[in-house]
Amino acid sequence: MFILAGTLCFILLLIGRSDPERLVIDVPRRYNGIYASPEDTIRFKVTLNAMETDGNIIYGYANKEKILCRYDPESRKMDTLLHTRSFLSGILSGVDRDPATNTFYFFSANTNRIYLFHPQDSSRDSLDEGHTHLAGGEKCLTGTYFLIRSTDSATSLTSLKKADYIRHTDTTIYTFTHYHDGGISADGFFRKDLSSKKLFYIPYYNAEIIQYDEVNNKISKIITIDKTMPYNSTIPTEQGYTISSKARMINITATTDSAHLFLLSNTSSKGKKEPSGTVIDVYSTVTGSYEYSLQFPHFEGYPVTLLKKSGDKLFVAFGNNILSYKIEYR
């Protein structure tokens, strides 16, 4: 799945606004049992804010250049699929890709629309839910449904909804802790796994990862090892609310496979040298428990910004470089 890390709000900007003091956790990380062996380095001409893979093909979205691009490792060439400046309206809050149809979905929060692009014939379209305020989302794995995050302006309740943009119906499947902040404290990003048919909502500021089993219509949670419970991370302003300068961003980006969630954490272990943007914690999506951690030092001065798991490969983005690693469990 192809989501701009956090509502692509865009990952580099998110890291830039990260907390002044990183959270130090008491749980010792386990660096044995999982290994990442480097295989290749891919240098893009642009810095990606979102990344997806399809076999060996890498897709990416660059917010600064407003382009959707594709990289073919055999020819080692990148081509531009779409210039989005004339296509999209409003503030981009996320991007997703449906691998079954190779359709790209661009989520626009302030216009409440989802824009569709089909690379096969370059056709374009858009969907409008109408009454539901769209803060971000992803395409569900079945039907015409989308999993979206929205905030009710009357009640200030923020929830995850399964919305049908064709029939204009939606069902609330989860409601977040209520704060009068327009949903800012519940801000986060989406991920999904095709093989297990599970969708995830990962908050930036707390430990409660929402796991949605679409087939069984069941919600469960993965609690990250920092165990930070939901809290009001905002302060009031004349225009409404904004993130407090003391709010700690904990979760930055993630990827999944059939049984694991790989989560880039902005926390550090007590007594360990774990600079920001270097530690990936691995959780079981079957049991919800923490299993292992991987640490990647900065590459050419850049921290990890994006992750994508594909088979036994983990693609890790550092600025405009993407490194591929073979993942092994021992």
Residue pairs with C-beta under 8 A, 6 or more apart in sequence:
1 52
1 96
1 97
1 138
1 190
1 191
1 192
2 50
2 51
2 52
2 59
2 61
2 95
2 96
2 97
2 104
3 50
3 94
3 95
3 96
3 138
3 189
3 190
3 191
4 10
4 11
4 49
4 50
4 61
4 63
4 92
4 93
4 94
4 95
4 189
5 11
5 14
5 49
5 50
5 189
5 252
5 253
5 305
5 306
6 14
6 136
6 187
6 188
6 189
6 204
6 253
7 93
7 94
7 107
7 109
7 135
7 136
7 187
7 189
8 49
8 50
8 61
8 63
8 92
8 93
8 94
8 95
9 93
9 187
10 49
10 63
11 49
11 252
11 253
11 305
11 306
12 47
12 49
12 305
14 204
14 249
14 252
15 249
15 252
15 276
15 277
15 303
15 305
17 243
17 249
18 248
18 249
18 252
18 266
18 276
19 246
19 247
19 248
19 249
19 266
20 245
20 246
21 246
21 248
22 248
22 266
22 267
22 268
22 276
23 226
23 228
23 248
23 250
23 266
23 267
23 268
24 267
24 268
24 269
24 270
25 225
25 226
25 227
25 267
25 268
25 269
25 270
26 270
27 225
27 226
27 269
27 290
28 269
29 225
29 269
29 272
29 274
29 279
29 281
29 293
30 291
30 292
30 293
31 292
31 293
31 294
31 295
32 292
33 291
33 292
33 329
33 330
34 282
34 291
34 292
34 293
34 294
34 327
34 328
34 329
34 330
35 327
35 328
35 329
35 330
36 294
36 296
36 314
36 325
36 326
36 327
36 328
37 325
37 326
37 328
38 323
38 324
38 325
39 313
39 324
39 325
39 326
40 73
40 323
40 324
41 321
41 322
41 323
41 324
42 58
42 71
42 73
42 76
42 321
42 322
42 323
42 324
43 320
43 321
43 322
44 60
44 69
44 71
44 78
44 320
44 321
44 322
45 78
45 320
46 60
46 62
46 64
46 65
46 67
46 69
46 320
47 62
47 64
47 305
47 319
47 320
48 60
48 61
48 62
48 305
48 306
48 317
48 320
48 322
49 61
49 62
49 63
49 306
50 60
50 61
50 95
50 306
51 58
51 59
51 60
51 306
51 307
51 308
51 315
51 317
51 322
52 58
52 59
52 60
52 97
52 308
53 59
53 308
53 310
53 315
54 99
54 102
55 310
56 72
56 73
56 74
57 70
57 71
57 72
57 73
58 70
58 71
58 73
58 308
58 315
58 322
59 68
59 69
59 70
59 71
59 81
59 97
60 68
60 69
60 70
60 71
61 67
61 68
61 69
61 95
62 69
63 92
66 83
66 84
66 85
66 88
67 80
67 81
67 82
67 83
67 84
68 80
68 81
68 82
68 84
68 95
68 104
68 117
69 78
69 79
69 80
69 81
70 78
70 79
70 81
70 119
71 77
71 78
72 78
72 79
81 117
81 119
82 104
82 117
82 119
82 122
84 92
84 106
87 106
87 115
87 117
87 124
88 106
88 108
88 115
89 108
89 111
89 113
90 108
90 109
90 110
90 111
90 113
91 108
91 109
91 110
92 106
92 107
92 108
92 109
93 107
93 108
93 109
93 134
93 135
93 136
94 106
94 107
94 136
94 137
94 138
94 189
94 190
95 104
95 105
95 106
95 107
96 104
96 105
96 107
96 137
96 138
96 139
96 190
97 103
97 104
97 105
97 139
98 105
98 139
99 194
101 118
102 118
102 119
102 120
103 116
103 117
103 118
103 139
104 116
104 117
104 118
104 119
105 114
105 115
105 116
105 138
105 139
105 146
106 114
106 115
106 116
106 117
107 114
107 134
107 136
107 137
107 148
108 114
108 115
108 134
109 134
109 135
109 136
112 128
112 129
112 130
112 132
112 133
112 134
113 126
113 127
113 128
113 134
114 126
114 127
114 128
114 129
114 134
114 137
114 146
114 165
115 124
115 125
115 126
116 124
116 125
116 126
116 127
117 123
117 124
118 124
127 165
127 166
128 165
129 148
129 163
129 165
129 168
129 170
130 168
131 168
132 148
132 150
132 161
132 163
132 170
133 150
133 151
133 152
133 153
134 148
134 149
134 150
135 148
135 149
135 150
135 151
135 158
135 183
135 187
136 148
136 149
136 188
136 189
136 190
137 146
137 147
137 148
137 149
137 163
137 190
138 146
138 147
138 190
138 191
138 192
138 199
139 145
139 146
140 146
140 147
140 162
140 199
140 214
141 192
141 194
141 197
141 199
141 214
142 214
143 164
144 164
144 165
144 166
144 167
145 162
145 163
145 164
146 162
146 163
146 164
146 165
147 160
147 161
147 162
147 163
147 173
147 190
147 199
147 201
147 212
148 160
148 161
148 163
148 170
149 158
149 159
149 160
149 161
149 183
149 186
149 188
149 190
149 201
150 158
150 159
150 161
150 183
151 157
151 158
151 159
151 182
151 183
152 158
152 159
156 178
156 179
156 180
156 181
156 182
156 183
157 175
157 176
157 178
158 175
158 176
158 178
158 183
158 186
159 172
159 173
159 174
159 175
159 176
160 172
160 173
160 174
160 175
160 176
160 201
160 210
160 212
161 170
161 171
161 172
161 173
162 170
162 171
162 173
163 169
163 170
163 171
164 170
173 212
173 217
173 219
174 201
174 210
174 212
174 219
176 183
176 185
176 186
176 230
177 185
177 186
177 230
179 185
179 186
179 232
179 234
180 241
181 232
181 233
181 234
181 241
182 240
182 241
184 233
184 234
184 241
184 242
184 243
185 205
185 230
185 231
185 232
185 233
185 234
186 203
186 230
187 203
187 204
187 205
188 201
188 202
188 203
188 204
188 251
189 201
189 202
189 204
189 253
189 254
190 199
190 200
190 201
190 202
191 199
191 200
191 202
191 254
191 255
191 256
191 261
192 198
192 199
192 200
192 256
193 199
193 200
193 256
193 257
193 258
193 285
195 257
195 258
196 256
196 258
196 259
196 285
197 213
197 214
197 215
198 211
198 212
198 213
198 214
198 256
198 285
199 211
199 212
199 214
200 209
200 210
200 211
200 212
200 222
200 254
200 256
200 261
201 209
201 210
201 212
202 209
202 210
202 251
202 254
202 263
203 209
203 230
203 250
203 251
204 249
204 250
204 251
204 252
205 228
205 230
205 231
205 233
205 247
205 248
205 249
205 250
206 228
206 229
206 230
206 231
206 250
207 223
207 224
207 225
207 226
207 227
207 228
207 229
207 250
208 221
208 223
208 229
208 230
209 221
209 222
209 223
209 224
209 251
209 261
209 263
209 283
210 219
210 221
211 219
211 220
211 221
211 222
211 285
211 288
212 218
212 219
213 219
213 220
220 288
221 288
222 261
222 283
222 285
222 288
223 288
224 250
224 251
224 263
224 265
224 281
224 283
224 290
225 267
225 281
225 290
226 250
226 265
226 267
228 248
228 250
233 243
233 244
233 247
234 241
234 242
234 243
234 244
234 247
235 241
235 242
235 243
235 244
248 266
249 266
250 265
250 266
250 267
251 263
251 264
251 265
251 266
252 264
252 265
252 266
252 277
252 304
252 305
253 264
253 304
253 305
253 306
253 307
254 261
254 262
254 263
254 264
254 307
255 261
255 262
255 307
255 308
255 309
255 314
256 262
256 285
256 309
257 309
259 284
259 285
259 286
260 282
260 283
260 284
260 285
260 291
260 309
261 282
261 283
261 284
261 285
262 280
262 281
262 282
262 294
262 307
262 309
262 314
263 280
263 281
263 282
263 283
264 277
264 279
264 280
264 304
264 307
265 279
265 280
265 281
266 276
266 277
267 279
268 274
268 279
274 295
275 297
275 298
275 303
276 303
277 298
277 302
277 303
277 304
277 305
278 295
278 296
278 297
278 298
278 303
278 304
279 293
279 294
279 295
280 293
280 294
280 295
280 296
280 304
280 307
281 290
281 292
281 293
282 290
282 291
282 292
282 293
282 294
283 289
283 290
283 291
284 291
296 304
296 316
296 318
298 318
299 318
299 319
299 321
299 323
300 318
300 319
300 321
301 319
302 318
302 319
302 321
303 318
304 316
304 317
304 318
305 317
305 318
305 319
306 315
306 316
306 317
306 322
307 314
307 315
307 316
307 317
308 314
308 315
309 315
309 327
312 326
312 327
312 328
313 324
313 325
313 326
313 327
314 324
314 325
314 326
314 327
315 322
315 323
315 324
315 325
316 322
316 323
316 324
316 325
